[in-house]
Amino acid sequence: MKSAVHPYAHIDSLDTLRDELRKFVAARDWQQFHAPKNLVMALSVETAELVEIFQWLTPEQSRDLTPEQRSAAEDEIADVLVYLIETADALGIDPLAAVRQKLVKNARKYPAPGEAK
């Protein structure tokens, strides 16, 4: 019996993910709803849904999720990433370039012990 290949198995970079999200949105004519304002609002909702999974857990419980909690967290992390990538795309921001720039700023602002500021 031949095993089925996952239809999105080829997604191996943020650029490929962005391109697939563009196709997904276009196929459903959702561009009309994907202004940066709407995308950021949706991102906020999905982030809140991720927070909800952890809301009443102890720090120890948050490190040892049940299979159901882990599956729910996986879904919400995916939703957060999708809306984050779509927001960056709508604003013309390269998320990896933004992270690289932010890491430089953070390294200056928060030097590791023994590093000069």
Secondary structure, DSSP 8 states (H G I E B T S, - for coil): ------TTTT--SHHHHHHHHHHHHHHTT-GGG--HHHHHHHHHHHHHHHHHHHTT--HHHHHS--HHHHHHHHHHHHHHHHHHHHHHHHHT--HHHHHHHHHHHHHHHS--TT---
